[in-house]
Amino acid sequence: MASSPPESTPSSPAVSVTNTNGPPPRIQSLPIHVEESHVDSGLRSFHFLRRNRKPTHLSLLDWDHHDTPYHDYIRSLVAAGWTNLRDLDDYMSTAATQEGLVVSVLDILSDSKHTRWPDFYSELDLRNFMCSKNRNGVKVRLYMAEYQGCPSPALIETLGSSLNLDPRFFQWIIHTSGHIFTPSQRHNAPYLALGFGVLNSSTPSRTDAEKFKSMIYIQPDETGPGWTGIILFSSHTKHKICTRVLIPPPSFKTPRPSPITLDPKSIRELYLETFEYIDFAQAAASPFYAVSNLFRINCFCWNQIITAIQEEDRRINGISDTSIGHAEEIQRSLAIVQRTGSYAWAGRQEDASRESQAALEEDFKHLVEQTDLLWATRDKIATMRQSRSEARWTALTNAFTYLFAPITVMTGVYGMNVSQISGTSSNPNIWQFFVAVAVMNVLMVAALSLYNLAQIRMKHGRVAGAKEVLGFAMGKTSYANAPPK
């Protein structure tokens, strides 16, 4: 279940340690306890901050010398005719800042080991890190940025200029309404959007879901088989999920795993935990395998939502209130899995990629089937409710008819100018009225019978029986559509 993240509080001052011999030290384990350290990267000094220290976020206008080459590049593209990037140009021209930025960096080394750098909490710290020479022996580097809503222009400038990224990637992120690219271009682009849905515990409804996007960009290195991954998470919301549910538990005779504390964590933190369970040699060879656990988390979260809706429908014996668009997002995720991510990604034919793709495709197909079944069941319930409502309305109308029919007959009879009521012999007798009504009914039945006889003759090429003809005249319309025997 999702929960809102707690607000950060300033930490106590930490001892500053100066290191002028190179880039900041890396740490091996996933749990991070980072003291503040002052590092000279050779370009300008920057700080690794404590995790709970509130950083200072800068807009592009606050950067030294207004150095914005990536924005200038986008502006030149718009001037040259790529008008679909105008919204991105306008967005980067604003002084928007983004509070709560967290960027994690994880390296996979040439010897298949992995290291993780301390987290960054501002765009300027990240920019200085990316400008420093710190990738010796690194085969794969993953940047995982977490923010709320849209990335700041400064973050776009940092990532775009340092990694030479396609500007359409950021145009897609800022939720523009304009045309970005065609489906064929999107499928062959080295980036994709993965739609997440998580149960939202901050609302009274048990089935409300928060939706957000996770953007994945795989950039191959200019030389060598290495690559760089950029994964952007547009939500800080934390969830009480343990990633161990994504893998089989140990057998009965194996040593018992140590207990853990189930703390709320963001999707970025959950994805970082899954690196305990992957083969780093395979991850370096296949980007899809490296991000496959993110797809597993995505499938697990959507499965929680669909299960919650099913249980709530059973609890109220009806249709619960819920948000819409779940089936479409799940089908999009399935389509991405069937493409093994993007057609532009390397390593799609690796055994690890094929195994992960087959397992994920089976999981998402099952989830699509469960979602379709859920919505079909809800449609049937809605149809039954509509039928019952119409039946109640018909019964109410009939009740009023039964009530007022005798009154209508009596007022009609006593309103007639017949000799038995008016006492005047010049008026017709009352029996003439009933004879006229009977004759009119006989003529009406005869007309309907002849019409039905002609219809059956023309439609089915046969002569209808007397029971069939009279049945239609008396209101049984099924006889008119009966096929020939």
N, C-alpha and C positions, 0 to 999 in steps of 0.2 A: 504494500500500500504506500502511496506517495504521501510525503509530509513536507512541509515547508522547511527550508534550511534555516538553522539558527543564525542570527546576526553575529558577525565577528566582533570581537572586542580587542582593543589594543593590548599588546603584550608588553611585558616589562622589558626595559632595554637590555640588549645582549652585548656581550663583549665582542669588539670588532677585531678581526684577525686579518692582517694584510698578507696577500699572496701575489707576488709579482713574477712568478716563474712560469706562468701559463694559464690555461683556462681553469675554471673551478673544478674541484674534485668531484668525481662521480661516486655514487653509492650503489651497492650491489643488491640490497634487499628492497622489496616493495614497500614495507612500512617505512615512513620517512620521519625523521626527527632532525630538522635542520636549524642550526643556529645561524644567526646573521653573520655573514662574512663579507668582507670588502675585497673585491677582485679587480685586478687590472687586466683587461683583455687585450691591451695594446691599442684599442681605439678610444675608449673612454671607460671610466670606472662605473661599475654597477654593483647592485646589492642583491644577494639572495636573502629574502625576507622569511621571517617565521610564517608558518602556515596561517596563523590566526591574526597576522598583522594587517591592518587596512592599508592598501597601497594608494599611491597617488596616480590617477589616470589622466593622461594627457591627450588633448586633441591634436590633429595634424598641425594646427596653427601654433602650438606650443613647442614643436620640435625645433631643434637647433637649425638655424639658417633656412627654415621652411623647406627642408630637403624632402621633396615628395616626387621622386622619379616615376613611381608607378601610377600616381594620379595624373601626372603629365602625359604618360603613355596612353592612358584611357581617354584623356581629353583630345589627344591627337587622333585617336581612332574614331571618336565621334565626329570630329571635323572632317575626317576622310570618308565618311559615309556610313560607318557602323552606328546608326542611330539607335539600335537596340540597346546600346550601352549608355544612353543619355541618363537614364535613371540612376545608374551607378555613379556616373560623373557628378550628378547633382547631389547624391548622398555623400560622396567623399568631399564635396565642397562645404558641407556643414561642419560645425564644431562639436558634433555629437561625441560623447564619451560613454564608456561602458563600465559600470561598477561591478565588482565581483568577478573580474576575469581571473581564471586559473588556467595555466598552460603546463602540461606535463610533457616531458621529453624522455623517450626510451630508445636506447641504442641496442642493436643486435650486431655483435662484433664478428669479425671474419672467422674466429674460432668457435662460432655458434654459442658463445656466451652472451649475456645481456647485462646491461647496466642502465640505471635510471638517474637522471639529473634531478636536483631539487626543483620544485615547482616554481614557476614565475607568476607574478601577480600584477605586472604592468607591461604595456606594450613596449616601453623604452628598454626595460630589462631584457625582454625577449629579443628586441632588435640588436642590442649589443652582443647578446649571446650568439645570434645567428651570423653576425659579422666576424666573430672571432674564429680562428683556425683551430677547431676542436674535433675534427672528424677523422683523424688518423686511425686506421684499423677498424672503422665503423662501416659495415656493409649496408645496414638499414637503419634509418632514423625515423621515428614516429613522433609527430607533434600532435598532442591532444588538447585542444582548447575548449574551455567551458565558459559560457556566458549566458546571459538571459536575453532572449529576443533576437536581435541582430548584432553582428560583430561591429565594433567601432571602426570608423575610417582609419584610425591609426593601426589597428590590427590588420586590416586589409592591406594597408600600405606596407606593413612589416613583412607579412607572408608573401604578398605578391611580388615585391621587389627583390626579396632575398631568394625566392625559389622560382621566379619566372613563371608564375601561374597564369592560366587562361582567365581573362577577366570575366568571361561568361559564368565561371564558377561562382564568383562573388555576386554577379547580377542575379543568379538563381537564389542565392542565400537571402538577399534583402527583400524577397517576396514582391518583386515587381510584377505589374500586370501586363507588361509589354511582351512581345515575342522575343524569345532567347535563341532557341534553335529547334530544328525539326527532330522527330523521334529518331531518325537514322543517325543524325549528328550526336544526339544525346547518348545513344547506345554505344557509339564508338569513341566517345569522349573519355578521358582517363579519370573521370569523377562521377559520382552518383549521389542521390539523396535517398536516405532511408527513413521512412516515417515511423516514429515511435508513438505508442499510446500506453499510458500507465494509469492505474486507478488513482483517483484523486480523493484522498481522505479529508481534505479541507472543506468539502461540501456535505450536506446532509444525505444526499443520494448515495446509495451503495454502488451505483453503476456509472457514476460520472467519471470521465477519463480526461486527462491532460494530454494534449497532442503537441509534438514538436518534431523537428527534423534533426537528423544527424547527417552531416555532409562528409563524404570520404573522397579524397583526392590522392591518387597514386602517381608520383612523378619519378620516372626512371632517371638514374644518374646519367650524366653526359658521357662518362666513360665507365666501363665495367658493368657487372651484372647487378649492382646495388640499386636501391630505390629509396625514395623519401615518401612517407605517408603523412597526410594532413587530415585529421579527423576533428570536426567541429561539432560541439554539442550545444544546442540553443536553449538549454534549461539547466537550472541549478537544483531542481526539485530532487529530494532524496527519497529513497525507497528502501523498505525493509526486505531485501532480497539477498539470499546467499548464493554465490555462484557455484557452490558445490552441487546444487540441484541440477546443474547442466551436465554433470558427469556421473557415471555409475558409482555407487558406494563400494568400499572395499569388502572383500569376502569375509565370511564369519571367522575364519581361522587366522586372518592377518592381524597384525597389531592394531589396536583401536586408535583412530585419529584423535588428536588433541581437541578439546572443546574450544569453541570460539564465541565471541560476543557478537550478536546480531545487531549491529548499529546501522542506522539509516545511511545510505550512500547514494551518490549521484551515479548516473549511467557511466560517466567517465571513470569514476572510481571502481565501479563494478567491472568494467572492461579491463582495467589495469590488473585486477585480481586474477582474471582468466589467463594471464601469461604464466601462471604457475602450472598450467595444464597443457601447454603446447610444446611442440618440437621446434626449437628456434632455427635449426638448420632448414627445416621445411618452410618455416615462416619467411626466412630470407629468400627462398627460391620462389615462393608463391604468395603474392599479396592477398589473394582471396583467402588462402588458408590463414593468413595472419589476422584477418578481420572476421573470420568465420564465427568466432565466439560472440562478436557483436551482433551478428544475425541470430545467434541462438538466444541471446538476451532479448532481442526484439521479438522473436517468436514466443518466448516465455511470457513476456509482458502482455502481448495481444491475447494469449491463451488465458491469462488471468482475467482479462476484461470480458471475454466471451463466456467464460465459466461463471463469472459474477452475474452477468445478465441472465443466464439460464437459471441459476439458483434463485435470483430475485423474482423471475417470472413464476417459478414453481411456488415460491413462498406466498405470493399474493394471488396465485391461481389466475393469472391474467397477463397483461402486458405492462411491464415496468417502464418508467421514464428513463430514457437513455440518450446519449449523444449519437450522432449518425456519422457515416463515413468510414466505419471500421472495415467493412468488407473490401472497399476500394483500396485502402492502405495495405491490407494483408495481401491482396492480389498483386499490388505493385511490388511488394517485397518478394513474393514468389517469382515474379517475372525477372527480378534482379538475380535471384539465386539460379534460375534456369539459364541465364546468360553467364553464369560464373562471375558475377560482378559486372565488369565492363569488358567489351571486346578488345579494348586497348591495353588491358592488364597482361603482364607477362606471367608465365607459369601456370596458365589455365589448364594445361594438359598434364601437370604433375599429378602423381598418384594421390598425394595428400589433398590437392584441390578437388580431384574427382570424388574421393571418398567423402569429403566434407560437403560437396555440392549434392551428392546423392542423398546423404542423410538429411540435409536441410530441406531439399526439395520434398522428401517424404513428409517431414514435419509440417511444412507450410501447406502442402496439399491437404493433409488431414485437417489443418486449421481452417482452410478455405471451405472444406466440406462441412465442418461443424458450424461455421458461420452461415453458410447457405441453408443448412438444416434449421438453425435457430431462426433465421429470418423467414423461412417458409412456414415454420410453425407459428410464428407471430402473425403472418399474413392469414393463416387459417383461423386463428383465434379472432382476428379482427373481422374476418368475413362472417364467422359465427355470431359475433356480437352484433354486426349489422343486420343479419337475418333475424336475430331475436328482437332487435329494436323494431324492425319493420313488422314482425309478427305481433308485438305488443301494440303497435299503432293500429294495425288492422283489427285486432280484437277490440280496442277501444272504439274504433269507428263502428264496428258491428254492434257493439253494445248500445251506442246512441241510436243506431238504425232500429234495433229491436224495441227501443224505448219509444221512439216517435212514430213508428210504422202504424200501430193501432190508432194513435191519435190522428194521423193523416187520413186513414181510411174512414174513421168516424166523421171527421170534419168534411171529407169529400162527399160522403153519402148524405149527410144532413144539409149539405149545401146545394144538392141537386134539386132542380125544379121538376119533381115528379108528383103525380097526382096523389100518391099515398102520403106525401109529406105536406104539400101545399094545400091539399083539399080541393083543388080545382080540377075538374074532369077534362079540361082542355089540354092539360099537360100530359106528357107520355107516362106510361106505367113504368115502375121500377124494374120489371123483368126485361124490358127492352134494353136497359143499360147493361145488364149482365150478358145478354145475348150478343150485344155489340162487342163487348170485351172478349168473349169466347171466340167469336169469328175473327177478330183481329189477331189473337194469339195463334189460331190455326193457320191463318195466312202467313204470319211471320215464320212459323216452323216450316211450312211448306217452302217458302222462299229460301230459307237457309239450307234445307235439305237438297233442293235442286242445285244450289250453288256448290255444295259439297260434292254432290254427285258429278257435276261437271269438272270440278277441280281434280278429283281422283281419276277421272277418265283421261284428262289431259296429262296429268303428271305421272301416273303409274300405268296407264293403258289398260285398265280393267274396270269392271262394273262393281260399284260398291254395294254391299248388302244393306238391307233395311236397318239393321241394328247399328251399323256404322254411320249411316246417313242421319238417322234420328239421334244417335248419340252426339254427333257434332252439333246438330240443331239445338240440343238440350244443354250444350256447354262443354262437352268432353272433346277438347280440341286435339287430343292425341290421336284420335281416329283418322283425322285428316292427313296426318303425316306418317301413318303406318305404311311400311313397305309392303309390296305384294307378297303373298304367301306362296 
